[in-house]
Amino acid sequence: MYPTPSDLLRRAAASAALPAIVGLSLTLAHALLSRGLAAPLVPTLSLVAALALVWALEALAPHVRTWNASARDALDDGAWVLLAALVARAFSVVVAALAPLLAVSGSLAASHPFMAATAALLMGDAAKYAMHRAAHE
């Protein structure tokens, strides 16, 4: 059976969602820093905004419809979001502690510490996302 235009659109949206969310999160972080917000708050606010967007997208157009079939599943997702936020915060503290050790002259971490920390946070978030998806299997 051939996919319908609706199926193709859903697949395209699913493929574009993660890069779009990461881009929006980085844009928000840059805007917050440009406005003078305290740097330690920026990753947390960017992560909360990204999680809220993911939650809204999953509620409106779930990746797999059966995953949102019950209130129990929504509770499980909420618990995962809370756990992910705590893990992200712990990860950011570790990255911040290790950053001076990794800041070799001329490296990305030395010349752009915010971008290096953001990349590390995104890698950690990708691992948490994979963990979350594995819990659904």
Contacts in CASP RR format, 6 or more apart in sequence:
PFRMAT RR
TARGET T0000
AUTHOR 0000-0000-0000
METHOD contacts of the structure
MODEL  1
MYPTPSDLLRRAAASAALPAIVGLSLTLAHALLSRGLAAPLVPTLSLVAA
LALVWALEALAPHVRTWNASARDALDDGAWVLLAALVARAFSVVVAALAP
LLAVSGSLAASHPFMAATAALLMGDAAKYAMHRAAHE
3 11 0 8 1.000
10 61 0 8 1.000
13 61 0 8 1.000
14 63 0 8 1.000
17 57 0 8 1.000
21 50 0 8 1.000
21 53 0 8 1.000
21 54 0 8 1.000
22 50 0 8 1.000
22 122 0 8 1.000
24 49 0 8 1.000
24 50 0 8 1.000
24 53 0 8 1.000
25 46 0 8 1.000
25 47 0 8 1.000
25 49 0 8 1.000
25 50 0 8 1.000
26 46 0 8 1.000
26 118 0 8 1.000
28 45 0 8 1.000
28 46 0 8 1.000
28 49 0 8 1.000
29 42 0 8 1.000
29 43 0 8 1.000
29 45 0 8 1.000
29 46 0 8 1.000
29 114 0 8 1.000
29 118 0 8 1.000
32 41 0 8 1.000
32 42 0 8 1.000
32 45 0 8 1.000
32 46 0 8 1.000
33 39 0 8 1.000
33 42 0 8 1.000
33 114 0 8 1.000
37 45 0 8 1.000
39 114 0 8 1.000
43 88 0 8 1.000
43 92 0 8 1.000
43 117 0 8 1.000
43 118 0 8 1.000
43 121 0 8 1.000
44 89 0 8 1.000
44 92 0 8 1.000
47 85 0 8 1.000
47 88 0 8 1.000
47 121 0 8 1.000
47 125 0 8 1.000
48 85 0 8 1.000
50 125 0 8 1.000
51 81 0 8 1.000
51 84 0 8 1.000
51 85 0 8 1.000
55 77 0 8 1.000
55 81 0 8 1.000
58 67 0 8 1.000
58 68 0 8 1.000
58 77 0 8 1.000
59 68 0 8 1.000
62 68 0 8 1.000
64 136 0 8 1.000
67 73 0 8 1.000
67 136 0 8 1.000
68 74 0 8 1.000
76 135 0 8 1.000
80 132 0 8 1.000
80 135 0 8 1.000
84 125 0 8 1.000
84 128 0 8 1.000
84 129 0 8 1.000
84 132 0 8 1.000
87 124 0 8 1.000
87 128 0 8 1.000
88 121 0 8 1.000
88 124 0 8 1.000
88 125 0 8 1.000
88 128 0 8 1.000
91 120 0 8 1.000
91 121 0 8 1.000
91 124 0 8 1.000
92 117 0 8 1.000
92 121 0 8 1.000
95 117 0 8 1.000
95 120 0 8 1.000
95 121 0 8 1.000
96 117 0 8 1.000
99 109 0 8 1.000
99 113 0 8 1.000
99 116 0 8 1.000
99 117 0 8 1.000
102 109 0 8 1.000
102 116 0 8 1.000
103 109 0 8 1.000
103 110 0 8 1.000
103 113 0 8 1.000
104 110 0 8 1.000
107 116 0 8 1.000
108 115 0 8 1.000
108 116 0 8 1.000
108 119 0 8 1.000
109 116 0 8 1.000
END
